[in-house]
Amino acid sequence: METKKSNVDVYVTDISKDEKQAISKIRLDNESGTVCSLSVTVKKTDGSEKHYGGSKKIAVKQSAEINLADLKDVNIEKEDWVTAYVDVVASAKDGNGNVWFKYDSSSPLEARFVIHGAIGLTTIAFCGFIKTE
C-alpha cells in the first residue's frame, strides 16, 4: 500500500494493482468501554472539513456502518478525502480516524475502523478493508 503522509494523517493513494484506492462505506467496531456514534468527515480540496451523517449510539462490542452514498446534504467529489469521525458519549475526546480515503460509489471496499480505550482515553484506528461485494 502506498501512502502520502501529512502531519499524522495518512492518505491512501494506492492499495494494489487489483484494488481501487477508494471506498464506498465506513464501518466502526466499538471495542472501547464507551458508548459512541459514527459520522463521516469530508475534507474538501480547499482544506475545509465537515462531519456528516451520524449513526445510532453504538454500545460496547457493537458496530455501525455508513454507506457514503446515503449521506444527505453532502456532495462528495472525486478529489475529496473521507474518514471516520467518532463521537464518544460523555467525553470530550471525539475525533477522526487518521487514515483518509477517496470516495467512489462503485467501490466494493468498506474501510473498517475500531475504537479502543475508556472515556477520555480512546483511540480510533484503521484496521483494514472489507469487500462488500
N, C-alpha and C positions, 0 to 999 in steps of 0.2 A: 504494500500500500504506500503510495507516495503521498506526502503531506506537505503543506505550506504552513509555517508557524507565524503567528502574530501575537506577541506577548505570551500569554499562557494558553491562548486558544489554538486549536488545531483545525485546519480547513482541509477536508478530504478532497483531493483533486483527481485521484485515480485509484480504483480498487484493484482491478486486474483487467487484462485484455478481454475477458469474457463477461465482466460485470459492468453495469452502469455505475457512474460515480454519484448518482442522485438517489434520493429516497422519496417515497410517497406517503409514508406513515412514520409516526414516532410512538414508541412504547416505553412505559415506565413500570419497573417492578419495584415494589416497596419492600426492601429488606431492612428498613430502619425501625426504630422504636417510636415512630411518629405517624401521625395521620397527615396526608398531603394531597395535593391535586396537581395534575399535569396540564401545562399550557405549552404553546409554541412561541419561541422568539424568532422573529423575522428580522434579519439585518439587510437593509436596502443598500444599493450601490453607493448612495451618498453617505453611508455610515450610520444612518439613523436606525434605531432598534425599537420594536414594539412587540408586546405579548398579545397573543390571540388565542381564542378557544379557552377551554377550561373543562377538565374532566370533573366527574363527581368526586367526592372525597375518596381517597384510596387508603383503606385500612392496612395495618401491618400484614405482610405476606400476601397482599393483593396486587393486581396490576390494572393499568389503564392504557388505552391506545387512542391516538388521534389520527384520523385519516386527513391529511392536509387538504385534500380536495373538498372536504366537508366544511372547512372553516368559512364562516360568514364574514362579510365586510373586510375581506383581505384579498389583495391581488398579488400573489407570489409570482414574481417574474423569474426567468431562467438565470439571471445573474445574481439573484438574491440568495442569501445563506439562511438556513434554518437549523435550530437546535431545540432541545427540550428546555422548558422552564418549569421549575418545581416550586410550588408554594407550600411551605411547611406550616401547618396549623399550629398556633400557639408558639411561634418562633419568629424572630426577625431574620433568621438565616435562610432566606429563599435564594434561588439562584439558577443560572443557566448551566447546562452541560458545557464542557469545554471543547467538544468536537462539533463542528459545523458542517452541514451538507448542502448541496444544491438540491432543488426540488424538481421532480419530474413526475407528473401524474401517472405516467405509464410504467414507472419503475416498479419492479416486483420487490424492492428492498424496503424493509422496515428497520429503522435504527432503534436498537434496544439500549435503554439506559437503566441503571439501578441506583437507588438511593440507599445509603448505609448510614449508621450512626444513631444519635439520640438528639432530642431537642437542643438546638444551639450548636450541635457538633456534627451536622450532616455533611455528607459528601455525595455528589452526583457524578457517576462515572458511565462512560460509554462502554458497553460490553460486547458489541458485535452486531451483526446483521441477522435478520430473519427473512427468508424468502417467503413472500406471501402468495405466490402462485403455485 
